[in-house]
Amino acid sequence: MRLVFLAALFLGTVVTASAQAAPPAGAMQTYDIPATAKPQTFYMLHRVLKPNEVLPMHTHRGVEITWVVRGTIRLTIGGKSRIYHAGESFLIPRGAAHSPVNAGSDEAEVAVNYILDKGAPLSDPAPAAH
């Protein structure tokens, strides 16, 4: 009886581990987050930008990962611009000055995730270009 119980327990553990190891269905995008010696806080933000709405150039004291839920976003970072469409995502490194713009004629919806130094403000104005 004990052998049957242990075999059932083992089988249940293997089945559970197999189910947990399976990747989720659909497209998955992954980003490596650089390690830091400081404690970090994770923030999630949902935002809707009106057509042609511009967020001024700013930085973060940590990493930003944004997923475009719907619409079109033009992201300017490091003096270069790129267009992102619904279903695409991007990573903004710590301290990188950037400015997103709704480049479409309809509202753009984004899911923004930040991993910032604990206690840091959500964003800082970008230093003036020299």
Secondary structure, 3 states (H helix, E strand, C coil): CHHHHHHHHHHHHHHHHHHHHCCCCCCCCCCCCCCCCCCEEEEEEEEEECCCCECCCEECCEEEEEEEEECEEEEEECCEEEEEECCCEEEECCCCCEEEEECCCCCEEEEEEEEEECCCCCCEECCCCC
